Amino acid sequence: MPPFGNLYGLPTYVEQSLAEQDYIVFEAGTHTDAIKMSYRDYEKIVKPR
C-alpha cells in the first residue's frame, strides 16, 4: 500500500479522519525511517479519494 499510489497508476484511498489532520506520517521504505508531511500538501500531490 504505497502512500503515492498515483506514481504506479493505482487509486489511493484515505480514511476521512486522516484528511482532518494537519499532517500525516508514513513509512519511508525502511523499518526505521518515516516521512511527516502536511496533509494538504499530500492531498495536492496524490489527489486521494
mmCIF file of the N, C-alpha and C atoms, coordinates in Angstrom:
data_MODEL
# 
_entry.id   MODEL 
# 
loop_
_atom_site.group_PDB 
_atom_site.id 
_atom_site.type_symbol 
_atom_site.label_atom_id 
_atom_site.label_alt_id 
_atom_site.label_comp_id 
_atom_site.label_asym_id 
_atom_site.label_entity_id 
_atom_site.label_seq_id 
_atom_site.pdbx_PDB_ins_code 
_atom_site.Cartn_x 
_atom_site.Cartn_y 
_atom_site.Cartn_z 
_atom_site.occupancy 
_atom_site.B_iso_or_equiv 
_atom_site.pdbx_formal_charge 
_atom_site.auth_seq_id 
_atom_site.auth_comp_id 
_atom_site.auth_asym_id 
_atom_site.auth_atom_id 
_atom_site.pdbx_PDB_model_num 
ATOM 1   N N  . MET A 1 1  ? 0.834   -1.177 0.000   1.00 0.00 ? 1  MET A N  1 
ATOM 2   C CA . MET A 1 1  ? 0.000   0.000  0.000   1.00 0.00 ? 1  MET A CA 1 
ATOM 3   C C  . MET A 1 1  ? 0.881   1.244  0.000   1.00 0.00 ? 1  MET A C  1 
ATOM 4   N N  . PRO A 1 2  ? 1.346   1.608  -1.143  1.00 0.00 ? 2  PRO A N  1 
ATOM 5   C CA . PRO A 1 2  ? 2.208   2.794  -1.222  1.00 0.00 ? 2  PRO A CA 1 
ATOM 6   C C  . PRO A 1 2  ? 1.404   4.074  -0.972  1.00 0.00 ? 2  PRO A C  1 
ATOM 7   N N  . PRO A 1 3  ? 1.987   5.024  -0.230  1.00 0.00 ? 3  PRO A N  1 
ATOM 8   C CA . PRO A 1 3  ? 1.273   6.273  0.024   1.00 0.00 ? 3  PRO A CA 1 
ATOM 9   C C  . PRO A 1 3  ? 1.121   7.125  -1.237  1.00 0.00 ? 3  PRO A C  1 
ATOM 10  N N  . PHE A 1 4  ? 1.932   6.834  -2.248  1.00 0.00 ? 4  PHE A N  1 
ATOM 11  C CA . PHE A 1 4  ? 1.857   7.566  -3.507  1.00 0.00 ? 4  PHE A CA 1 
ATOM 12  C C  . PHE A 1 4  ? 1.450   6.614  -4.628  1.00 0.00 ? 4  PHE A C  1 
ATOM 13  N N  . GLY A 1 5  ? 0.283   6.015  -4.488  1.00 0.00 ? 5  GLY A N  1 
ATOM 14  C CA . GLY A 1 5  ? -0.211  5.062  -5.475  1.00 0.00 ? 5  GLY A CA 1 
ATOM 15  C C  . GLY A 1 5  ? -0.312  5.666  -6.861  1.00 0.00 ? 5  GLY A C  1 
ATOM 16  N N  . ASN A 1 6  ? -0.521  6.966  -6.918  1.00 0.00 ? 6  ASN A N  1 
ATOM 17  C CA . ASN A 1 6  ? -0.632  7.644  -8.220  1.00 0.00 ? 6  ASN A CA 1 
ATOM 18  C C  . ASN A 1 6  ? 0.627   7.470  -9.068  1.00 0.00 ? 6  ASN A C  1 
ATOM 19  N N  . LEU A 1 7  ? 1.774   7.263  -8.440  1.00 0.00 ? 7  LEU A N  1 
ATOM 20  C CA . LEU A 1 7  ? 3.015   7.046  -9.184  1.00 0.00 ? 7  LEU A CA 1 
ATOM 21  C C  . LEU A 1 7  ? 3.031   5.703  -9.898  1.00 0.00 ? 7  LEU A C  1 
ATOM 22  N N  . TYR A 1 8  ? 2.167   4.795  -9.439  1.00 0.00 ? 8  TYR A N  1 
ATOM 23  C CA . TYR A 1 8  ? 2.098   3.450  -10.011 1.00 0.00 ? 8  TYR A CA 1 
ATOM 24  C C  . TYR A 1 8  ? 0.793   3.211  -10.770 1.00 0.00 ? 8  TYR A C  1 
ATOM 25  N N  . GLY A 1 9  ? 0.051   4.291  -11.004 1.00 0.00 ? 9  GLY A N  1 
ATOM 26  C CA . GLY A 1 9  ? -1.220  4.169  -11.701 1.00 0.00 ? 9  GLY A CA 1 
ATOM 27  C C  . GLY A 1 9  ? -2.305  3.530  -10.846 1.00 0.00 ? 9  GLY A C  1 
ATOM 28  N N  . LEU A 1 10 ? -2.163  3.578  -9.518  1.00 0.00 ? 10 LEU A N  1 
ATOM 29  C CA . LEU A 1 10 ? -3.125  2.981  -8.603  1.00 0.00 ? 10 LEU A CA 1 
ATOM 30  C C  . LEU A 1 10 ? -3.960  4.054  -7.928  1.00 0.00 ? 10 LEU A C  1 
ATOM 31  N N  . PRO A 1 11 ? -5.237  3.793  -7.716  1.00 0.00 ? 11 PRO A N  1 
ATOM 32  C CA . PRO A 1 11 ? -6.031  4.752  -6.935  1.00 0.00 ? 11 PRO A CA 1 
ATOM 33  C C  . PRO A 1 11 ? -5.549  4.742  -5.488  1.00 0.00 ? 11 PRO A C  1 
ATOM 34  N N  . THR A 1 12 ? -5.575  5.888  -4.845  1.00 0.00 ? 12 THR A N  1 
ATOM 35  C CA . THR A 1 12 ? -5.153  5.996  -3.454  1.00 0.00 ? 12 THR A CA 1 
ATOM 36  C C  . THR A 1 12 ? -6.354  6.426  -2.627  1.00 0.00 ? 12 THR A C  1 
ATOM 37  N N  . TYR A 1 13 ? -6.636  5.670  -1.593  1.00 0.00 ? 13 TYR A N  1 
ATOM 38  C CA . TYR A 1 13 ? -7.769  5.957  -0.723  1.00 0.00 ? 13 TYR A CA 1 
ATOM 39  C C  . TYR A 1 13 ? -7.263  6.423  0.633   1.00 0.00 ? 13 TYR A C  1 
ATOM 40  N N  . VAL A 1 14 ? -7.985  7.382  1.227   1.00 0.00 ? 14 VAL A N  1 
ATOM 41  C CA . VAL A 1 14 ? -7.603  7.919  2.529   1.00 0.00 ? 14 VAL A CA 1 
ATOM 42  C C  . VAL A 1 14 ? -8.817  7.887  3.449   1.00 0.00 ? 14 VAL A C  1 
ATOM 43  N N  . GLU A 1 15 ? -8.609  7.390  4.637   1.00 0.00 ? 15 GLU A N  1 
ATOM 44  C CA . GLU A 1 15 ? -9.649  7.411  5.664   1.00 0.00 ? 15 GLU A CA 1 
ATOM 45  C C  . GLU A 1 15 ? -9.983  8.867  5.981   1.00 0.00 ? 15 GLU A C  1 
ATOM 46  N N  . GLN A 1 16 ? -11.258 9.186  6.086   1.00 0.00 ? 16 GLN A N  1 
ATOM 47  C CA . GLN A 1 16 ? -11.711 10.558 6.309   1.00 0.00 ? 16 GLN A CA 1 
ATOM 48  C C  . GLN A 1 16 ? -11.048 11.195 7.526   1.00 0.00 ? 16 GLN A C  1 
ATOM 49  N N  . SER A 1 17 ? -10.824 10.429 8.581   1.00 0.00 ? 17 SER A N  1 
ATOM 50  C CA . SER A 1 17 ? -10.211 11.009 9.784   1.00 0.00 ? 17 SER A CA 1 
ATOM 51  C C  . SER A 1 17 ? -8.787  11.499 9.509   1.00 0.00 ? 17 SER A C  1 
ATOM 52  N N  . LEU A 1 18 ? -8.068  10.864 8.576   1.00 0.00 ? 18 LEU A N  1 
ATOM 53  C CA . LEU A 1 18 ? -6.722  11.348 8.220   1.00 0.00 ? 18 LEU A CA 1 
ATOM 54  C C  . LEU A 1 18 ? -6.799  12.686 7.495   1.00 0.00 ? 18 LEU A C  1 
ATOM 55  N N  . ALA A 1 19 ? -7.830  12.851 6.693   1.00 0.00 ? 19 ALA A N  1 
ATOM 56  C CA . ALA A 1 19 ? -7.994  14.099 5.937   1.00 0.00 ? 19 ALA A CA 1 
ATOM 57  C C  . ALA A 1 19 ? -8.263  15.287 6.854   1.00 0.00 ? 19 ALA A C  1 
ATOM 58  N N  . GLU A 1 20 ? -8.646  15.013 8.075   1.00 0.00 ? 20 GLU A N  1 
ATOM 59  C CA . GLU A 1 20 ? -8.937  16.086 9.031   1.00 0.00 ? 20 GLU A CA 1 
ATOM 60  C C  . GLU A 1 20 ? -7.716  16.472 9.870   1.00 0.00 ? 20 GLU A C  1 
ATOM 61  N N  . GLN A 1 21 ? -6.592  15.795 9.658   1.00 0.00 ? 21 GLN A N  1 
ATOM 62  C CA . GLN A 1 21 ? -5.373  16.050 10.430  1.00 0.00 ? 21 GLN A CA 1 
ATOM 63  C C  . GLN A 1 21 ? -4.517  17.121 9.753   1.00 0.00 ? 21 GLN A C  1 
ATOM 64  N N  . ASP A 1 22 ? -3.666  17.776 10.551  1.00 0.00 ? 22 ASP A N  1 
ATOM 65  C CA . ASP A 1 22 ? -2.755  18.778 9.999   1.00 0.00 ? 22 ASP A CA 1 
ATOM 66  C C  . ASP A 1 22 ? -1.635  18.130 9.197   1.00 0.00 ? 22 ASP A C  1 
ATOM 67  N N  . TYR A 1 23 ? -1.205  16.941 9.641   1.00 0.00 ? 23 TYR A N  1 
ATOM 68  C CA . TYR A 1 23 ? -0.130  16.250 8.944   1.00 0.00 ? 23 TYR A CA 1 
ATOM 69  C C  . TYR A 1 23 ? -0.347  14.749 9.019   1.00 0.00 ? 23 TYR A C  1 
ATOM 70  N N  . ILE A 1 24 ? 0.355   14.025 8.166   1.00 0.00 ? 24 ILE A N  1 
ATOM 71  C CA . ILE A 1 24 ? 0.323   12.559 8.189   1.00 0.00 ? 24 ILE A CA 1 
ATOM 72  C C  . ILE A 1 24 ? 1.763   12.050 8.232   1.00 0.00 ? 24 ILE A C  1 
ATOM 73  N N  . VAL A 1 25 ? 1.926   10.831 8.698   1.00 0.00 ? 25 VAL A N  1 
ATOM 74  C CA . VAL A 1 25 ? 3.241   10.191 8.775   1.00 0.00 ? 25 VAL A CA 1 
ATOM 75  C C  . VAL A 1 25 ? 3.107   8.823  8.116   1.00 0.00 ? 25 VAL A C  1 
ATOM 76  N N  . PHE A 1 26 ? 4.055   8.491  7.251   1.00 0.00 ? 26 PHE A N  1 
ATOM 77  C CA . PHE A 1 26 ? 4.016   7.188  6.587   1.00 0.00 ? 26 PHE A CA 1 
ATOM 78  C C  . PHE A 1 26 ? 5.424   6.646  6.428   1.00 0.00 ? 26 PHE A C  1 
ATOM 79  N N  . GLU A 1 27 ? 5.518   5.340  6.167   1.00 0.00 ? 27 GLU A N  1 
ATOM 80  C CA . GLU A 1 27 ? 6.812   4.677  6.028   1.00 0.00 ? 27 GLU A CA 1 
ATOM 81  C C  . GLU A 1 27 ? 7.617   5.301  4.893   1.00 0.00 ? 27 GLU A C  1 
ATOM 82  N N  . ALA A 1 28 ? 8.940   5.296  5.092   1.00 0.00 ? 28 ALA A N  1 
ATOM 83  C CA . ALA A 1 28 ? 9.830   5.875  4.084   1.00 0.00 ? 28 ALA A CA 1 
ATOM 84  C C  . ALA A 1 28 ? 10.689  4.808  3.409   1.00 0.00 ? 28 ALA A C  1 
ATOM 85  N N  . GLY A 1 29 ? 10.240  3.554  3.463   1.00 0.00 ? 29 GLY A N  1 
ATOM 86  C CA . GLY A 1 29 ? 10.959  2.498  2.771   1.00 0.00 ? 29 GLY A CA 1 
ATOM 87  C C  . GLY A 1 29 ? 11.901  1.672  3.621   1.00 0.00 ? 29 GLY A C  1 
ATOM 88  N N  . THR A 1 30 ? 12.040  2.031  4.905   1.00 0.00 ? 30 THR A N  1 
ATOM 89  C CA . THR A 1 30 ? 12.865  1.235  5.805   1.00 0.00 ? 30 THR A CA 1 
ATOM 90  C C  . THR A 1 30 ? 12.067  0.969  7.081   1.00 0.00 ? 30 THR A C  1 
ATOM 91  N N  . HIS A 1 31 ? 12.625  0.190  7.961   1.00 0.00 ? 31 HIS A N  1 
ATOM 92  C CA . HIS A 1 31 ? 11.957  -0.081 9.236   1.00 0.00 ? 31 HIS A CA 1 
ATOM 93  C C  . HIS A 1 31 ? 12.187  1.025  10.263  1.00 0.00 ? 31 HIS A C  1 
ATOM 94  N N  . THR A 1 32 ? 13.083  1.945  9.955   1.00 0.00 ? 32 THR A N  1 
ATOM 95  C CA . THR A 1 32 ? 13.415  2.982  10.932  1.00 0.00 ? 32 THR A CA 1 
ATOM 96  C C  . THR A 1 32 ? 13.117  4.408  10.466  1.00 0.00 ? 32 THR A C  1 
ATOM 97  N N  . ASP A 1 33 ? 12.799  4.595  9.203   1.00 0.00 ? 33 ASP A N  1 
ATOM 98  C CA . ASP A 1 33 ? 12.567  5.947  8.684   1.00 0.00 ? 33 ASP A CA 1 
ATOM 99  C C  . ASP A 1 33 ? 11.090  6.176  8.372   1.00 0.00 ? 33 ASP A C  1 
ATOM 100 N N  . ALA A 1 34 ? 10.662  7.414  8.590   1.00 0.00 ? 34 ALA A N  1 
ATOM 101 C CA . ALA A 1 34 ? 9.289   7.805  8.300   1.00 0.00 ? 34 ALA A CA 1 
ATOM 102 C C  . ALA A 1 34 ? 9.297   9.211  7.715   1.00 0.00 ? 34 ALA A C  1 
ATOM 103 N N  . ILE A 1 35 ? 8.235   9.534  7.013   1.00 0.00 ? 35 ILE A N  1 
ATOM 104 C CA . ILE A 1 35 ? 8.073   10.866 6.425   1.00 0.00 ? 35 ILE A CA 1 
ATOM 105 C C  . ILE A 1 35 ? 6.871   11.528 7.082   1.00 0.00 ? 35 ILE A C  1 
ATOM 106 N N  . LYS A 1 36 ? 7.054   12.739 7.557   1.00 0.00 ? 36 LYS A N  1 
ATOM 107 C CA . LYS A 1 36 ? 5.970   13.544 8.114   1.00 0.00 ? 36 LYS A CA 1 
ATOM 108 C C  . LYS A 1 36 ? 5.679   14.643 7.102   1.00 0.00 ? 36 LYS A C  1 
ATOM 109 N N  . MET A 1 37 ? 4.431   14.724 6.681   1.00 0.00 ? 37 MET A N  1 
ATOM 110 C CA . MET A 1 37 ? 4.067   15.656 5.611   1.00 0.00 ? 37 MET A CA 1 
ATOM 111 C C  . MET A 1 37 ? 2.740   16.326 5.937   1.00 0.00 ? 37 MET A C  1 
ATOM 112 N N  . SER A 1 38 ? 2.609   17.562 5.585   1.00 0.00 ? 38 SER A N  1 
ATOM 113 C CA . SER A 1 38 ? 1.337   18.260 5.723   1.00 0.00 ? 38 SER A CA 1 
ATOM 114 C C  . SER A 1 38 ? 0.284   17.501 4.918   1.00 0.00 ? 38 SER A C  1 
ATOM 115 N N  . TYR A 1 39 ? -0.879  17.255 5.523   1.00 0.00 ? 39 TYR A N  1 
ATOM 116 C CA . TYR A 1 39 ? -1.914  16.532 4.778   1.00 0.00 ? 39 TYR A CA 1 
ATOM 117 C C  . TYR A 1 39 ? -2.324  17.313 3.539   1.00 0.00 ? 39 TYR A C  1 
ATOM 118 N N  . ARG A 1 40 ? -2.391  18.620 3.645   1.00 0.00 ? 40 ARG A N  1 
ATOM 119 C CA . ARG A 1 40 ? -2.804  19.441 2.488   1.00 0.00 ? 40 ARG A CA 1 
ATOM 120 C C  . ARG A 1 40 ? -1.815  19.292 1.325   1.00 0.00 ? 40 ARG A C  1 
ATOM 121 N N  . ASP A 1 41 ? -0.522  19.234 1.619   1.00 0.00 ? 41 ASP A N  1 
ATOM 122 C CA . ASP A 1 41 ? 0.472   19.014 0.566   1.00 0.00 ? 41 ASP A CA 1 
ATOM 123 C C  . ASP A 1 41 ? 0.306   17.630 -0.048  1.00 0.00 ? 41 ASP A C  1 
ATOM 124 N N  . TYR A 1 42 ? 0.097   16.629 0.803   1.00 0.00 ? 42 TYR A N  1 
ATOM 125 C CA . TYR A 1 42 ? -0.122  15.260 0.327   1.00 0.00 ? 42 TYR A CA 1 
ATOM 126 C C  . TYR A 1 42 ? -1.341  15.213 -0.593  1.00 0.00 ? 42 TYR A C  1 
ATOM 127 N N  . GLU A 1 43 ? -2.411  15.864 -0.180  1.00 0.00 ? 43 GLU A N  1 
ATOM 128 C CA . GLU A 1 43 ? -3.651  15.887 -0.959  1.00 0.00 ? 43 GLU A CA 1 
ATOM 129 C C  . GLU A 1 43 ? -3.430  16.529 -2.335  1.00 0.00 ? 43 GLU A C  1 
ATOM 130 N N  . LYS A 1 44 ? -2.652  17.597 -2.384  1.00 0.00 ? 44 LYS A N  1 
ATOM 131 C CA . LYS A 1 44 ? -2.364  18.272 -3.657  1.00 0.00 ? 44 LYS A CA 1 
ATOM 132 C C  . LYS A 1 44 ? -1.569  17.375 -4.606  1.00 0.00 ? 44 LYS A C  1 
ATOM 133 N N  . ILE A 1 45 ? -0.643  16.611 -4.050  1.00 0.00 ? 45 ILE A N  1 
ATOM 134 C CA . ILE A 1 45 ? 0.229   15.764 -4.863  1.00 0.00 ? 45 ILE A CA 1 
ATOM 135 C C  . ILE A 1 45 ? -0.476  14.492 -5.340  1.00 0.00 ? 45 ILE A C  1 
ATOM 136 N N  . VAL A 1 46 ? -1.162  13.821 -4.405  1.00 0.00 ? 46 VAL A N  1 
ATOM 137 C CA . VAL A 1 46 ? -1.706  12.486 -4.692  1.00 0.00 ? 46 VAL A CA 1 
ATOM 138 C C  . VAL A 1 46 ? -3.152  12.529 -5.177  1.00 0.00 ? 46 VAL A C  1 
ATOM 139 N N  . LYS A 1 47 ? -3.921  13.501 -4.707  1.00 0.00 ? 47 LYS A N  1 
ATOM 140 C CA . LYS A 1 47 ? -5.349  13.584 -5.023  1.00 0.00 ? 47 LYS A CA 1 
ATOM 141 C C  . LYS A 1 47 ? -6.080  12.289 -4.643  1.00 0.00 ? 47 LYS A C  1 
ATOM 142 N N  . PRO A 1 48 ? -5.979  11.891 -3.355  1.00 0.00 ? 48 PRO A N  1 
ATOM 143 C CA . PRO A 1 48 ? -6.614  10.635 -2.921  1.00 0.00 ? 48 PRO A CA 1 
ATOM 144 C C  . PRO A 1 48 ? -8.135  10.737 -2.922  1.00 0.00 ? 48 PRO A C  1 
ATOM 145 N N  . ARG A 1 49 ? -8.766  9.575  -2.931  1.00 0.00 ? 49 ARG A N  1 
ATOM 146 C CA . ARG A 1 49 ? -10.235 9.502  -2.875  1.00 0.00 ? 49 ARG A CA 1 
ATOM 147 C C  . ARG A 1 49 ? -10.679 9.396  -1.435  1.00 0.00 ? 49 ARG A C  1 
# 
